[in-house]
Amino acid sequence: MNQRILQICLAGFVLYGLVGCGMKTDPVPPGAVIPATIDDLTYRLDEKGVTLSWTYPSLSVQGTAIDNIRQFKIFKAEKKEADFCPECPLAYDVVFELNASRLKPGKRIKFSDPDLKGNYHYFYMVQSHSGWNIYSNDSNQVNFIWHAPLNAPADLRAEAGDRLVTLRWKAPRTLTDGTPVSETIRYQLSRSINGKKFKKFTPIIEKDTFIDGSVKNDINYSYKVQGFYRAGSTTYPGLSSETVRVRPIDTTPPAPPRKVRCLRTADGIKIFWENSAETDIRAYRIYRRPATESRAEKIGETSGSAHMFEDQNPPAAVDTWYYSVTAVDNAGTPNESASSAEAIIYRRRN
């Protein structure tokens, strides 16, 4: 056999060996406890990106309890939507590692990925690793198309009322990349009370106005609104608006006191009235005017539990006096009622 034929035979032998044996993988250690496959991987989109979640496996594939998962590996693949081919193989070319040493079996694990590009198709799956070359099978796969977020609603305004806040804003019409949106925009509002954490407090609504009737007066509230739109079967969140702050106030005055009457005494004139049935009366104010004047003058004030006031110094030269009473409530900026019906008393004649 000449040298050329020998080289061809050797090359064929080497090629046959490679094809026949296939690619070797690292051996699994004998007796290794392999975590059960994660089968509940889910995702949630928000304006910042995607949040994946799954349950820390509590059992091995053999059915025994485990709590020694060292890390979770999150595999990510991306394809431009225009170039996506459902039948083509995926290359999971991005791998994230999540330290699991402080996590517990049965707990829900979350992982957020903000590094997404508009009009790309994304795929994710997860593995559990419990030691050198000890890892679970691939989890179920989740996938979605990511679009640029919707711009934030503009000109959010809040108008304070008596135990209510009216909110209005302008609808966004484009995504952050300038793409116009023709679909119906829906909204969700978040509220903070006295500077605490914002919480969503409304269902998804379609109108660009909302009346919050669940507020209390003289408490500070902050609001922001976020838009959502649908593309296909997926709902995409938008950016949140600027925050507005408002303080509802009690602007409703109490009813005026009733049955005001006067009685002359040796010390002056006593004014009586019937206590108000309202529960937020802070004070009563007493007014007096001579018959020659059209405007009454405040001459005193009592507590909200009082029902009598004594005018000890009415000028003696006036023939006729008119007395009236108002009620004042406990609002941050107190509201004063209209004047009661006037009671008349005449100068004592000798």
TORPA-27514 format. One record per residue (C-alpha): residue in three letters; z, x, y. Coordinates in Angstrom, 3 decimals. Example, Ala and Ser with C-alpha at 12.3 -4.5 7.8 and 13.67 -1.06 7.14 Angstrom:
! residues 2
<node><type>ala</type><w>7.800</w><u>12.300</u><v>-4.500</v></node>
<node><type>ser</type><w>7.140</w><u>13.670</u><v>-1.060</v></node>
This chain:
! residues 350
<node><type>met</type><w>0.000</w><u>0.000</u><v>0.000</v></node>
<node><type>asn</type><w>-1.014</w><u>1.517</u><v>3.295</v></node>
<node><type>gln</type><w>1.304</w><u>1.745</u><v>6.299</v></node>
<node><type>arg</type><w>-0.336</w><u>-1.186</u><v>8.184</v></node>
<node><type>ile</type><w>0.153</w><u>-3.578</u><v>5.262</v></node>
<node><type>leu</type><w>3.761</w><u>-2.422</u><v>4.888</v></node>
<node><type>gln</type><w>4.521</w><u>-3.204</u><v>8.569</v></node>
<node><type>ile</type><w>3.067</w><u>-6.720</u><v>8.226</v></node>
<node><type>cys</type><w>5.128</w><u>-7.402</u><v>5.101</v></node>
<node><type>leu</type><w>8.336</w><u>-6.203</u><v>6.715</v></node>
<node><type>ala</type><w>7.682</w><u>-8.325</u><v>9.823</v></node>
<node><type>gly</type><w>7.065</w><u>-11.374</u><v>7.618</v></node>
<node><type>phe</type><w>10.283</w><u>-10.724</u><v>5.689</v></node>
<node><type>val</type><w>12.314</w><u>-10.501</u><v>8.903</v></node>
<node><type>leu</type><w>10.720</w><u>-13.679</u><v>10.317</v></node>
<node><type>tyr</type><w>11.361</w><u>-15.554</u><v>7.054</v></node>
<node><type>gly</type><w>14.990</w><u>-14.488</u><v>7.160</v></node>
<node><type>leu</type><w>15.446</w><u>-15.721</u><v>10.716</v></node>
<node><type>val</type><w>13.797</w><u>-19.068</u><v>10.066</v></node>
<node><type>gly</type><w>15.564</w><u>-19.658</u><v>6.817</v></node>
<node><type>cys</type><w>19.068</w><u>-18.849</u><v>8.004</v></node>
<node><type>gly</type><w>18.940</w><u>-20.652</u><v>11.365</v></node>
<node><type>met</type><w>21.303</w><u>-19.956</u><v>14.305</v></node>
<node><type>lys</type><w>24.859</w><u>-19.090</u><v>13.397</v></node>
<node><type>thr</type><w>27.821</w><u>-20.691</u><v>15.230</v></node>
<node><type>asp</type><w>31.363</w><u>-19.400</u><v>15.519</v></node>
<node><type>pro</type><w>33.346</w><u>-20.338</u><v>12.405</v></node>
<node><type>val</type><w>36.092</w><u>-22.966</u><v>12.687</v></node>
<node><type>pro</type><w>39.472</w><u>-21.508</u><v>11.658</v></node>
<node><type>pro</type><w>40.726</w><u>-22.785</u><v>8.266</v></node>
<node><type>gly</type><w>43.156</w><u>-25.711</u><v>8.627</v></node>
<node><type>ala</type><w>42.251</w><u>-26.283</u><v>12.289</v></node>
<node><type>val</type><w>43.474</w><u>-29.591</u><v>13.758</v></node>
<node><type>ile</type><w>40.415</w><u>-30.974</u><v>15.527</v></node>
<node><type>pro</type><w>40.984</w><u>-33.623</u><v>18.253</v></node>
<node><type>ala</type><w>39.484</w><u>-37.050</u><v>17.667</v></node>
<node><type>thr</type><w>36.296</w><u>-37.792</u><v>19.578</v></node>
<node><type>ile</type><w>36.714</w><u>-39.296</u><v>23.050</v></node>
<node><type>asp</type><w>34.899</w><u>-42.646</u><v>23.008</v></node>
<node><type>asp</type><w>36.059</w><u>-44.306</u><v>26.243</v></node>
<node><type>leu</type><w>34.534</w><u>-42.087</u><v>28.942</v></node>
<node><type>thr</type><w>33.778</w><u>-44.234</u><v>32.037</v></node>
<node><type>tyr</type><w>32.767</w><u>-43.573</u><v>35.630</v></node>
<node><type>arg</type><w>33.330</w><u>-45.026</u><v>39.087</v></node>
<node><type>leu</type><w>31.194</w><u>-44.310</u><v>42.145</v></node>
<node><type>asp</type><w>32.505</w><u>-44.106</u><v>45.677</v></node>
<node><type>glu</type><w>31.190</w><u>-42.741</u><v>48.938</v></node>
<node><type>lys</type><w>32.327</w><u>-39.219</u><v>47.986</v></node>
<node><type>gly</type><w>30.702</w><u>-39.018</u><v>44.565</v></node>
<node><type>val</type><w>31.726</w><u>-39.949</u><v>41.022</v></node>
<node><type>thr</type><w>35.115</w><u>-40.134</u><v>39.296</v></node>
<node><type>leu</type><w>35.110</w><u>-39.835</u><v>35.500</v></node>
<node><type>ser</type><w>38.003</w><u>-41.077</u><v>33.397</v></node>
<node><type>trp</type><w>38.950</w><u>-41.010</u><v>29.730</v></node>
<node><type>thr</type><w>42.019</w><u>-41.149</u><v>27.505</v></node>
<node><type>tyr</type><w>43.740</w><u>-38.015</u><v>26.219</v></node>
<node><type>pro</type><w>43.339</w><u>-38.295</u><v>22.402</v></node>
<node><type>ser</type><w>46.630</w><u>-38.782</u><v>20.604</v></node>
<node><type>leu</type><w>45.240</w><u>-38.210</u><v>17.104</v></node>
<node><type>ser</type><w>43.209</w><u>-35.596</u><v>15.268</v></node>
<node><type>val</type><w>40.113</w><u>-36.375</u><v>13.212</v></node>
<node><type>gln</type><w>42.444</w><u>-36.256</u><v>10.191</v></node>
<node><type>gly</type><w>44.602</w><u>-39.006</u><v>11.728</v></node>
<node><type>thr</type><w>47.622</w><u>-36.832</u><v>12.551</v></node>
<node><type>ala</type><w>49.364</w><u>-36.842</u><v>15.925</v></node>
<node><type>ile</type><w>48.366</w><u>-34.078</u><v>18.355</v></node>
<node><type>asp</type><w>49.582</w><u>-32.931</u><v>21.758</v></node>
<node><type>asn</type><w>48.127</w><u>-29.415</u><v>21.981</v></node>
<node><type>ile</type><w>44.841</w><u>-29.911</u><v>23.817</v></node>
<node><type>arg</type><w>44.459</w><u>-26.915</u><v>26.100</v></node>
<node><type>gln</type><w>41.510</w><u>-28.041</u><v>28.194</v></node>
<node><type>phe</type><w>38.815</w><u>-30.614</u><v>28.584</v></node>
<node><type>lys</type><w>35.256</w><u>-29.488</u><v>29.140</v></node>
<node><type>ile</type><w>33.068</w><u>-31.782</u><v>31.209</v></node>
<node><type>phe</type><w>29.329</w><u>-31.333</u><v>30.677</v></node>
<node><type>lys</type><w>26.905</w><u>-32.392</u><v>33.412</v></node>
<node><type>ala</type><w>23.127</w><u>-32.745</u><v>33.467</v></node>
<node><type>glu</type><w>20.944</w><u>-33.797</u><v>36.376</v></node>
<node><type>lys</type><w>17.319</w><u>-34.868</u><v>36.652</v></node>
<node><type>lys</type><w>15.388</w><u>-35.858</u><v>39.734</v></node>
<node><type>glu</type><w>14.740</w><u>-39.559</u><v>39.425</v></node>
<node><type>ala</type><w>10.993</w><u>-39.146</u><v>39.960</v></node>
<node><type>asp</type><w>10.821</w><u>-36.560</u><v>37.147</v></node>
<node><type>phe</type><w>13.188</w><u>-38.270</u><v>34.706</v></node>
<node><type>cys</type><w>11.886</w><u>-38.659</u><v>31.153</v></node>
<node><type>pro</type><w>14.102</w><u>-40.807</u><v>28.855</v></node>
<node><type>glu</type><w>12.645</w><u>-39.218</u><v>25.712</v></node>
<node><type>cys</type><w>12.996</w><u>-35.623</u><v>26.901</v></node>
<node><type>pro</type><w>15.981</w><u>-33.518</u><v>25.750</v></node>
<node><type>leu</type><w>18.772</w><u>-32.981</u><v>28.254</v></node>
<node><type>ala</type><w>20.089</w><u>-29.595</u><v>29.321</v></node>
<node><type>tyr</type><w>23.790</w><u>-29.832</u><v>30.186</v></node>
<node><type>asp</type><w>23.618</w><u>-26.805</u><v>32.441</v></node>
<node><type>val</type><w>26.875</w><u>-27.401</u><v>34.375</v></node>
<node><type>val</type><w>30.256</w><u>-27.192</u><v>32.661</v></node>
<node><type>phe</type><w>33.610</w><u>-27.921</u><v>34.311</v></node>
<node><type>glu</type><w>36.913</w><u>-26.895</u><v>32.722</v></node>
<node><type>leu</type><w>40.027</w><u>-29.008</u><v>33.267</v></node>
<node><type>asn</type><w>43.398</w><u>-27.498</u><v>32.328</v></node>
<node><type>ala</type><w>45.206</w><u>-29.972</u><v>30.051</v></node>
<node><type>ser</type><w>48.443</w><u>-28.057</u><v>29.462</v></node>
<node><type>arg</type><w>50.505</w><u>-30.474</u><v>31.605</v></node>
<node><type>leu</type><w>48.764</w><u>-33.647</u><v>30.466</v></node>
<node><type>lys</type><w>50.089</w><u>-35.980</u><v>27.801</v></node>
<node><type>pro</type><w>48.461</w><u>-37.848</u><v>24.887</v></node>
<node><type>gly</type><w>47.525</w><u>-41.439</u><v>25.621</v></node>
<node><type>lys</type><w>47.324</w><u>-40.870</u><v>29.390</v></node>
<node><type>arg</type><w>44.226</w><u>-41.686</u><v>31.381</v></node>
<node><type>ile</type><w>42.584</w><u>-38.511</u><v>32.703</v></node>
<node><type>lys</type><w>40.492</w><u>-38.448</u><v>35.878</v></node>
<node><type>phe</type><w>37.995</w><u>-35.910</u><v>37.159</v></node>
<node><type>ser</type><w>35.988</w><u>-36.173</u><v>40.390</v></node>
<node><type>asp</type><w>32.627</w><u>-34.566</u><v>41.111</v></node>
<node><type>pro</type><w>31.409</w><u>-34.764</u><v>44.728</v></node>
<node><type>asp</type><w>28.430</w><u>-32.462</u><v>44.175</v></node>
<node><type>leu</type><w>25.699</w><u>-35.101</u><v>43.810</v></node>
<node><type>lys</type><w>22.209</w><u>-35.322</u><v>45.281</v></node>
<node><type>gly</type><w>20.372</w><u>-38.419</u><v>46.402</v></node>
<node><type>asn</type><w>17.832</w><u>-39.966</u><v>44.009</v></node>
<node><type>tyr</type><w>18.981</w><u>-37.902</u><v>41.037</v></node>
<node><type>his</type><w>19.851</w><u>-39.160</u><v>37.561</v></node>
<node><type>tyr</type><w>23.209</w><u>-37.798</u><v>36.289</v></node>
<node><type>phe</type><w>24.632</w><u>-37.547</u><v>32.773</v></node>
<node><type>tyr</type><w>28.169</w><u>-36.608</u><v>31.697</v></node>
<node><type>met</type><w>30.081</w><u>-36.120</u><v>28.450</v></node>
<node><type>val</type><w>33.471</w><u>-34.557</u><v>27.578</v></node>
<node><type>gln</type><w>34.952</w><u>-32.381</u><v>24.814</v></node>
<node><type>ser</type><w>38.590</w><u>-31.651</u><v>23.982</v></node>
<node><type>his</type><w>39.493</w><u>-28.018</u><v>23.220</v></node>
<node><type>ser</type><w>42.733</w><u>-27.193</u><v>21.417</v></node>
<node><type>gly</type><w>42.216</w><u>-23.522</u><v>20.604</v></node>
<node><type>trp</type><w>39.707</w><u>-20.773</u><v>19.939</v></node>
<node><type>asn</type><w>36.575</w><u>-22.522</u><v>18.647</v></node>
<node><type>ile</type><w>38.564</w><u>-25.709</u><v>17.981</v></node>
<node><type>tyr</type><w>36.923</w><u>-28.556</u><v>19.849</v></node>
<node><type>ser</type><w>36.115</w><u>-32.209</u><v>19.356</v></node>
<node><type>asn</type><w>32.716</w><u>-33.765</u><v>18.959</v></node>
<node><type>asp</type><w>30.931</w><u>-34.813</u><v>22.136</v></node>
<node><type>ser</type><w>32.272</w><u>-37.950</u><v>23.797</v></node>
<node><type>asn</type><w>30.178</w><u>-40.975</u><v>24.588</v></node>
<node><type>gln</type><w>27.719</w><u>-40.298</u><v>27.401</v></node>
<node><type>val</type><w>27.755</w><u>-41.957</u><v>30.830</v></node>
<node><type>asn</type><w>24.841</w><u>-41.846</u><v>33.245</v></node>
<node><type>phe</type><w>23.780</w><u>-43.264</u><v>36.604</v></node>
<node><type>ile</type><w>21.404</w><u>-42.728</u><v>39.505</v></node>
<node><type>trp</type><w>23.031</w><u>-41.429</u><v>42.675</v></node>
<node><type>his</type><w>21.761</w><u>-42.547</u><v>46.067</v></node>
<node><type>ala</type><w>22.824</w><u>-41.241</u><v>49.460</v></node>
<node><type>pro</type><w>25.784</w><u>-43.283</u><v>50.786</v></node>
<node><type>leu</type><w>25.366</w><u>-46.215</u><v>53.123</v></node>
<node><type>asn</type><w>26.190</w><u>-45.422</u><v>56.737</v></node>
<node><type>ala</type><w>29.525</w><u>-46.706</u><v>58.008</v></node>
<node><type>pro</type><w>29.831</w><u>-50.101</u><v>59.710</v></node>
<node><type>ala</type><w>29.806</w><u>-49.558</u><v>63.485</v></node>
<node><type>asp</type><w>31.866</w><u>-50.854</u><v>66.407</v></node>
<node><type>leu</type><w>34.791</w><u>-52.186</u><v>64.398</v></node>
<node><type>arg</type><w>36.917</w><u>-54.265</u><v>66.779</v></node>
<node><type>ala</type><w>40.272</w><u>-55.989</u><v>66.290</v></node>
<node><type>glu</type><w>41.567</w><u>-58.865</u><v>68.397</v></node>
<node><type>ala</type><w>45.277</w><u>-59.641</u><v>68.148</v></node>
<node><type>gly</type><w>46.524</w><u>-63.199</u><v>68.109</v></node>
<node><type>asp</type><w>49.673</w><u>-65.045</u><v>67.172</v></node>
<node><type>arg</type><w>50.254</w><u>-64.032</u><v>63.518</v></node>
<node><type>leu</type><w>46.589</w><u>-63.249</u><v>63.016</v></node>
<node><type>val</type><w>44.011</w><u>-60.505</u><v>63.622</v></node>
<node><type>thr</type><w>40.286</w><u>-61.160</u><v>64.055</v></node>
<node><type>leu</type><w>38.021</w><u>-58.285</u><v>62.971</v></node>
<node><type>arg</type><w>34.324</w><u>-57.873</u><v>63.814</v></node>
<node><type>trp</type><w>31.806</w><u>-55.063</u><v>63.148</v></node>
<node><type>lys</type><w>28.096</w><u>-54.262</u><v>63.056</v></node>
<node><type>ala</type><w>26.263</w><u>-53.955</u><v>59.751</v></node>
<node><type>pro</type><w>24.744</w><u>-50.571</u><v>58.749</v></node>
<node><type>arg</type><w>21.031</w><u>-50.692</u><v>58.010</v></node>
<node><type>thr</type><w>20.302</w><u>-47.186</u><v>56.705</v></node>
<node><type>leu</type><w>21.632</w><u>-44.658</u><v>54.225</v></node>
<node><type>thr</type><w>22.920</w><u>-41.313</u><v>55.440</v></node>
<node><type>asp</type><w>19.532</w><u>-39.777</u><v>54.650</v></node>
<node><type>gly</type><w>17.770</w><u>-42.310</u><v>56.896</v></node>
<node><type>thr</type><w>16.477</w><u>-44.553</u><v>54.109</v></node>
<node><type>pro</type><w>16.409</w><u>-48.178</u><v>55.323</v></node>
<node><type>val</type><w>18.403</w><u>-50.764</u><v>53.374</v></node>
<node><type>ser</type><w>17.021</w><u>-54.286</u><v>53.045</v></node>
<node><type>glu</type><w>19.520</w><u>-55.524</u><v>50.452</v></node>
<node><type>thr</type><w>22.507</w><u>-57.690</u><v>51.414</v></node>
<node><type>ile</type><w>25.409</w><u>-55.574</u><v>52.630</v></node>
<node><type>arg</type><w>28.859</w><u>-56.516</u><v>51.352</v></node>
<node><type>tyr</type><w>32.171</w><u>-55.330</u><v>52.735</v></node>
<node><type>gln</type><w>35.724</w><u>-54.557</u><v>51.764</v></node>
<node><type>leu</type><w>38.554</w><u>-54.064</u><v>54.240</v></node>
<node><type>ser</type><w>41.544</w><u>-51.756</u><v>53.966</v></node>
<node><type>arg</type><w>44.759</w><u>-52.130</u><v>55.934</v></node>
<node><type>ser</type><w>47.694</w><u>-49.896</u><v>56.818</v></node>
<node><type>ile</type><w>51.045</w><u>-51.311</u><v>57.944</v></node>
<node><type>asn</type><w>53.126</w><u>-49.237</u><v>60.371</v></node>
<node><type>gly</type><w>51.232</w><u>-46.051</u><v>59.532</v></node>
<node><type>lys</type><w>51.617</w><u>-46.272</u><v>55.750</v></node>
<node><type>lys</type><w>48.860</w><u>-45.640</u><v>53.198</v></node>
<node><type>phe</type><w>45.686</w><u>-47.713</u><v>53.510</v></node>
<node><type>lys</type><w>45.278</w><u>-50.368</u><v>50.812</v></node>
<node><type>lys</type><w>42.338</w><u>-52.632</u><v>50.021</v></node>
<node><type>phe</type><w>43.466</w><u>-56.179</u><v>50.730</v></node>
<node><type>thr</type><w>40.321</w><u>-58.340</u><v>50.638</v></node>
<node><type>pro</type><w>37.741</w><u>-59.246</u><v>48.024</v></node>
<node><type>ile</type><w>34.143</w><u>-58.149</u><v>48.601</v></node>
<node><type>ile</type><w>32.745</w><u>-60.340</u><v>51.420</v></node>
<node><type>glu</type><w>29.282</w><u>-60.737</u><v>52.947</v></node>
<node><type>lys</type><w>30.145</w><u>-61.730</u><v>56.523</v></node>
<node><type>asp</type><w>30.587</w><u>-59.142</u><v>59.275</v></node>
<node><type>thr</type><w>33.759</w><u>-60.805</u><v>60.545</v></node>
<node><type>phe</type><w>37.157</w><u>-61.450</u><v>58.978</v></node>
<node><type>ile</type><w>40.355</w><u>-63.207</u><v>60.100</v></node>
<node><type>asp</type><w>43.535</w><u>-61.708</u><v>58.673</v></node>
<node><type>gly</type><w>46.110</w><u>-64.482</u><v>58.672</v></node>
<node><type>ser</type><w>48.631</w><u>-62.607</u><v>56.529</v></node>
<node><type>val</type><w>50.052</w><u>-60.467</u><v>59.347</v></node>
<node><type>lys</type><w>53.369</w><u>-60.690</u><v>61.171</v></node>
<node><type>asn</type><w>53.905</w><u>-60.444</u><v>64.887</v></node>
<node><type>asp</type><w>55.189</w><u>-57.272</u><v>66.570</v></node>
<node><type>ile</type><w>54.126</w><u>-55.001</u><v>63.667</v></node>
<node><type>asn</type><w>51.486</w><u>-52.269</u><v>63.963</v></node>
<node><type>tyr</type><w>48.398</w><u>-52.661</u><v>61.753</v></node>
<node><type>ser</type><w>45.419</w><u>-50.348</u><v>61.217</v></node>
<node><type>tyr</type><w>42.098</w><u>-51.405</u><v>59.689</v></node>
<node><type>lys</type><w>38.880</w><u>-49.883</u><v>58.396</v></node>
<node><type>val</type><w>35.881</w><u>-51.441</u><v>56.671</v></node>
<node><type>gln</type><w>33.517</w><u>-50.095</u><v>54.005</v></node>
<node><type>gly</type><w>30.047</w><u>-51.403</u><v>53.130</v></node>
<node><type>phe</type><w>28.425</w><u>-51.745</u><v>49.683</v></node>
<node><type>tyr</type><w>24.858</w><u>-52.441</u><v>48.569</v></node>
<node><type>arg</type><w>23.196</w><u>-53.001</u><v>45.213</v></node>
<node><type>ala</type><w>20.189</w><u>-51.138</u><v>43.846</v></node>
<node><type>gly</type><w>19.173</w><u>-52.411</u><v>40.440</v></node>
<node><type>ser</type><w>22.310</w><u>-53.156</u><v>38.457</v></node>
<node><type>thr</type><w>24.494</w><u>-50.607</u><v>40.283</v></node>
<node><type>thr</type><w>26.656</w><u>-51.191</u><v>43.356</v></node>
<node><type>tyr</type><w>26.716</w><u>-48.210</u><v>45.718</v></node>
<node><type>pro</type><w>29.563</w><u>-47.656</u><v>48.181</v></node>
<node><type>gly</type><w>29.116</w><u>-46.536</u><v>51.763</v></node>
<node><type>leu</type><w>31.089</w><u>-44.558</u><v>54.287</v></node>
<node><type>ser</type><w>34.158</w><u>-46.137</u><v>55.860</v></node>
<node><type>ser</type><w>34.253</w><u>-47.123</u><v>59.516</v></node>
<node><type>glu</type><w>36.437</w><u>-45.627</u><v>62.187</v></node>
<node><type>thr</type><w>40.022</w><u>-46.932</u><v>62.193</v></node>
<node><type>val</type><w>41.178</w><u>-49.575</u><v>64.674</v></node>
<node><type>arg</type><w>44.807</w><u>-50.306</u><v>65.507</v></node>
<node><type>val</type><w>46.259</w><u>-53.600</u><v>66.639</v></node>
<node><type>arg</type><w>49.623</w><u>-55.309</u><v>67.094</v></node>
<node><type>pro</type><w>49.744</w><u>-59.094</u><v>66.699</v></node>
<node><type>ile</type><w>51.954</w><u>-60.817</u><v>69.240</v></node>
<node><type>asp</type><w>53.589</w><u>-64.210</u><v>69.550</v></node>
<node><type>thr</type><w>51.797</w><u>-65.965</u><v>72.402</v></node>
<node><type>thr</type><w>53.037</w><u>-69.491</u><v>71.659</v></node>
<node><type>pro</type><w>55.861</w><u>-70.647</u><v>73.945</v></node>
<node><type>pro</type><w>58.608</w><u>-72.880</u><v>72.580</v></node>
<node><type>ala</type><w>58.852</w><u>-76.547</u><v>73.474</v></node>
<node><type>pro</type><w>60.788</w><u>-77.311</u><v>76.704</v></node>
<node><type>pro</type><w>64.388</w><u>-78.462</u><v>76.394</v></node>
<node><type>arg</type><w>65.014</w><u>-82.205</u><v>76.357</v></node>
<node><type>lys</type><w>67.572</w><u>-84.634</u><v>77.899</v></node>
<node><type>val</type><w>68.595</w><u>-82.459</u><v>80.840</v></node>
<node><type>arg</type><w>71.338</w><u>-84.103</u><v>82.912</v></node>
<node><type>cys</type><w>73.789</w><u>-83.091</u><v>85.638</v></node>
<node><type>leu</type><w>77.468</w><u>-83.755</u><v>86.328</v></node>
<node><type>arg</type><w>79.369</w><u>-82.926</u><v>89.490</v></node>
<node><type>thr</type><w>82.761</w><u>-81.280</u><v>88.979</v></node>
<node><type>ala</type><w>85.453</w><u>-79.854</u><v>91.207</v></node>
<node><type>asp</type><w>83.959</w><u>-76.371</u><v>90.679</v></node>
<node><type>gly</type><w>80.286</w><u>-77.202</u><v>91.153</v></node>
<node><type>ile</type><w>77.599</w><u>-78.877</u><v>89.105</v></node>
<node><type>lys</type><w>77.303</w><u>-78.732</u><v>85.333</v></node>
<node><type>ile</type><w>73.855</w><u>-78.925</u><v>83.761</v></node>
<node><type>phe</type><w>73.562</w><u>-80.085</u><v>80.135</v></node>
<node><type>trp</type><w>70.590</w><u>-80.196</u><v>77.754</v></node>
<node><type>glu</type><w>69.815</w><u>-80.850</u><v>74.112</v></node>
<node><type>asn</type><w>69.461</w><u>-77.707</u><v>71.983</v></node>
<node><type>ser</type><w>65.962</w><u>-76.946</u><v>70.738</v></node>
<node><type>ala</type><w>65.170</w><u>-77.469</u><v>67.051</v></node>
<node><type>glu</type><w>63.105</w><u>-74.246</u><v>67.055</v></node>
<node><type>thr</type><w>64.651</w><u>-71.248</u><v>65.297</v></node>
<node><type>asp</type><w>63.501</w><u>-68.375</u><v>67.552</v></node>
<node><type>ile</type><w>65.155</w><u>-69.348</u><v>70.865</v></node>
<node><type>arg</type><w>66.665</w><u>-66.299</u><v>72.541</v></node>
<node><type>ala</type><w>67.806</w><u>-67.831</u><v>75.843</v></node>
<node><type>tyr</type><w>67.673</w><u>-70.786</u><v>78.232</v></node>
<node><type>arg</type><w>66.862</w><u>-70.358</u><v>81.908</v></node>
<node><type>ile</type><w>68.171</w><u>-72.738</u><v>84.538</v></node>
<node><type>tyr</type><w>66.240</w><u>-73.583</u><v>87.725</v></node>
<node><type>arg</type><w>67.212</w><u>-75.429</u><v>90.907</v></node>
<node><type>arg</type><w>65.258</w><u>-76.735</u><v>93.871</v></node>
<node><type>pro</type><w>66.139</w><u>-78.755</u><v>96.941</v></node>
<node><type>ala</type><w>64.293</w><u>-81.998</u><v>97.614</v></node>
<node><type>thr</type><w>62.525</w><u>-80.319</u><v>100.524</v></node>
<node><type>glu</type><w>60.898</w><u>-77.642</u><v>98.288</v></node>
<node><type>ser</type><w>58.236</w><u>-77.889</u><v>95.583</v></node>
<node><type>arg</type><w>59.108</w><u>-74.664</u><v>93.792</v></node>
<node><type>ala</type><w>62.312</w><u>-74.180</u><v>91.793</v></node>
<node><type>glu</type><w>64.440</w><u>-71.023</u><v>91.879</v></node>
<node><type>lys</type><w>66.005</w><u>-69.461</u><v>88.805</v></node>
<node><type>ile</type><w>69.790</w><u>-69.544</u><v>89.171</v></node>
<node><type>gly</type><w>70.966</w><u>-68.421</u><v>85.736</v></node>
<node><type>glu</type><w>70.377</w><u>-67.785</u><v>82.043</v></node>
<node><type>thr</type><w>72.372</w><u>-68.536</u><v>78.900</v></node>
<node><type>ser</type><w>72.178</w><u>-67.513</u><v>75.248</v></node>
<node><type>gly</type><w>69.978</w><u>-69.387</u><v>72.810</v></node>
<node><type>ser</type><w>73.004</w><u>-71.154</u><v>71.316</v></node>
<node><type>ala</type><w>74.317</w><u>-72.555</u><v>74.628</v></node>
<node><type>his</type><w>73.691</w><u>-76.102</u><v>75.863</v></node>
<node><type>met</type><w>75.464</w><u>-76.066</u><v>79.228</v></node>
<node><type>phe</type><w>75.432</w><u>-74.109</u><v>82.485</v></node>
<node><type>glu</type><w>77.628</w><u>-74.498</u><v>85.580</v></node>
<node><type>asp</type><w>76.157</w><u>-74.036</u><v>89.058</v></node>
<node><type>gln</type><w>79.205</w><u>-73.047</u><v>91.095</v></node>
<node><type>asn</type><w>77.520</w><u>-72.295</u><v>94.401</v></node>
<node><type>pro</type><w>75.001</w><u>-74.961</u><v>95.364</v></node>
<node><type>pro</type><w>74.520</w><u>-74.928</u><v>99.135</v></node>
<node><type>ala</type><w>76.535</w><u>-77.824</u><v>100.570</v></node>
<node><type>ala</type><w>74.068</w><u>-78.626</u><v>103.352</v></node>
<node><type>val</type><w>71.411</w><u>-79.969</u><v>100.950</v></node>
<node><type>asp</type><w>71.470</w><u>-83.703</u><v>100.221</v></node>
<node><type>thr</type><w>69.578</w><u>-83.705</u><v>96.916</v></node>
<node><type>trp</type><w>69.177</w><u>-81.112</u><v>94.135</v></node>
<node><type>tyr</type><w>66.724</w><u>-81.065</u><v>91.209</v></node>
<node><type>tyr</type><w>67.659</w><u>-79.061</u><v>88.077</v></node>
<node><type>ser</type><w>65.403</w><u>-78.062</u><v>85.202</v></node>
<node><type>val</type><w>65.720</w><u>-75.824</u><v>82.127</v></node>
<node><type>thr</type><w>63.248</w><u>-73.684</u><v>80.125</v></node>
<node><type>ala</type><w>63.518</w><u>-72.106</u><v>76.649</v></node>
<node><type>val</type><w>62.657</w><u>-68.429</u><v>75.955</v></node>
<node><type>asp</type><w>61.761</w><u>-67.162</u><v>72.458</v></node>
<node><type>asn</type><w>62.377</w><u>-63.885</u><v>70.596</v></node>
<node><type>ala</type><w>58.832</w><u>-62.480</u><v>70.798</v></node>
<node><type>gly</type><w>58.352</w><u>-58.813</u><v>71.700</v></node>
<node><type>thr</type><w>56.993</w><u>-60.068</u><v>74.992</v></node>
<node><type>pro</type><w>59.118</w><u>-63.232</u><v>75.348</v></node>
<node><type>asn</type><w>57.348</w><u>-66.537</u><v>75.866</v></node>
<node><type>glu</type><w>58.894</w><u>-69.042</u><v>78.242</v></node>
<node><type>ser</type><w>58.409</w><u>-72.753</u><v>77.764</v></node>
<node><type>ala</type><w>57.275</w><u>-75.199</u><v>80.396</v></node>
<node><type>ser</type><w>60.042</w><u>-76.715</u><v>82.505</v></node>
<node><type>ser</type><w>61.994</w><u>-79.639</u><v>81.227</v></node>
<node><type>ala</type><w>62.036</w><u>-82.948</u><v>83.058</v></node>
<node><type>glu</type><w>64.154</w><u>-82.541</u><v>86.174</v></node>
<node><type>ala</type><w>67.642</w><u>-83.968</u><v>86.531</v></node>
<node><type>ile</type><w>68.692</w><u>-85.149</u><v>90.006</v></node>
<node><type>ile</type><w>72.068</w><u>-84.937</u><v>91.684</v></node>
<node><type>tyr</type><w>72.950</w><u>-86.009</u><v>95.191</v></node>
<node><type>arg</type><w>75.417</w><u>-84.532</u><v>97.660</v></node>
<node><type>arg</type><w>78.795</w><u>-86.157</u><v>97.479</v></node>
<node><type>arg</type><w>79.322</w><u>-88.342</u><v>100.489</v></node>
<node><type>asn</type><w>82.758</w><u>-88.714</u><v>102.085</v></node>
